[in-house]
Amino acid sequence: MKEDRPLLDTMMEMTEASIKHANLDDRLLMLVRFAALAAVDAPPASYLLNMAAAADLGLTLEDAQGVLIAVTPIIGTPRAVAAVGAIYKAFGIAVELGEEVKASNV
């Protein structure tokens, strides 16, 4: 039986539609998504949800830094600094989750 998760399913459907209709290559799409996350002052969980896809595409922290440098004049210094903090927290969460997965597989 499928789990009832209407919010998650809706978000996934919206993301799939966005990717399909954006007409951008995968790398550029992820860079744009990181810029948008910074612009809306997204929480760490939002960055975390995009980190795996970004890593699979070979995007680095330097790429994320480049995006922030590019958008800071538009979004402002406070949002850029908040984005750095959110990315740092998301990265820490990802590392912790990875370690928990490794420990549970032992």
C-alpha positions in Angstrom: 0.0 0.0 0.0 1.3 3.4 -1.0 2.0 5.8 1.9 -0.3 8.9 2.0 2.0 11.8 1.5 0.2 14.4 -0.5 2.5 17.3 0.2 5.7 15.4 -0.7 4.0 14.0 -3.8 2.9 17.5 -4.9 6.3 18.9 -4.4 7.9 16.1 -6.4 5.4 16.5 -9.2 6.0 20.3 -9.3 9.8 19.7 -9.4 9.5 17.2 -12.2 7.3 19.6 -14.2 9.7 22.4 -13.7 12.7 20.3 -14.8 10.8 19.1 -17.9 9.7 22.6 -19.0 12.7 24.7 -18.0 14.7 23.7 -21.1 18.0 24.1 -19.2 20.8 21.6 -19.0 20.9 19.8 -15.6 24.0 21.7 -14.3 22.5 25.1 -15.2 19.2 24.1 -13.7 20.8 23.2 -10.3 22.8 26.5 -10.3 19.5 28.4 -10.9 17.8 26.5 -8.1 20.6 27.3 -5.7 20.3 31.0 -6.6 16.5 30.8 -6.0 17.0 29.2 -2.7 19.3 32.0 -1.6 16.8 34.6 -2.9 14.0 33.3 -0.8 16.1 32.7 2.3 15.5 29.0 2.2 16.0 26.8 5.3 18.8 24.2 5.4 16.4 21.4 4.6 15.7 22.9 1.2 19.4 23.0 0.3 19.7 19.4 1.6 16.9 18.2 -0.8 18.9 19.6 -3.7 22.4 18.6 -2.6 22.3 15.0 -3.8 21.3 16.0 -7.3 23.9 18.7 -7.4 26.6 16.4 -6.2 25.6 13.8 -8.8 26.1 16.5 -11.5 29.6 17.3 -10.1 28.7 20.6 -8.6 31.0 21.7 -5.9 30.9 24.1 -2.9 32.9 26.5 -5.2 30.0 26.4 -7.7 27.6 27.3 -4.9 30.0 30.1 -3.8 30.1 31.4 -7.4 26.3 31.5 -7.5 26.2 33.4 -4.2 28.8 35.9 -5.5 26.7 36.4 -8.6 23.4 37.0 -6.8 24.5 38.9 -3.7 24.2 42.4 -5.4 20.5 41.4 -6.1 19.5 39.6 -3.0 21.6 41.5 -0.5 24.4 40.6 1.9 22.1 39.4 4.7 20.4 36.8 2.5 23.8 35.7 1.1 25.2 35.3 4.5 22.1 33.4 5.6 22.4 31.1 2.5 26.0 30.3 3.5 24.8 29.3 7.0 22.0 27.2 5.6 24.3 25.5 3.1 26.8 24.8 5.9 24.0 23.3 8.1 22.7 21.2 5.2 26.1 19.9 4.5 26.5 19.0 8.2 23.2 17.2 8.2 24.2 15.3 5.0 27.4 14.2 6.7 25.6 13.0 9.8 23.0 11.2 7.8 25.7 9.5 5.8 27.5 8.4 8.9 24.2 7.0 10.4 23.6 5.1 7.2 27.1 3.6 7.3 26.8 2.7 10.9 23.4 1.0 10.4 24.9 -1.1 7.5 27.7 -2.4 9.7 
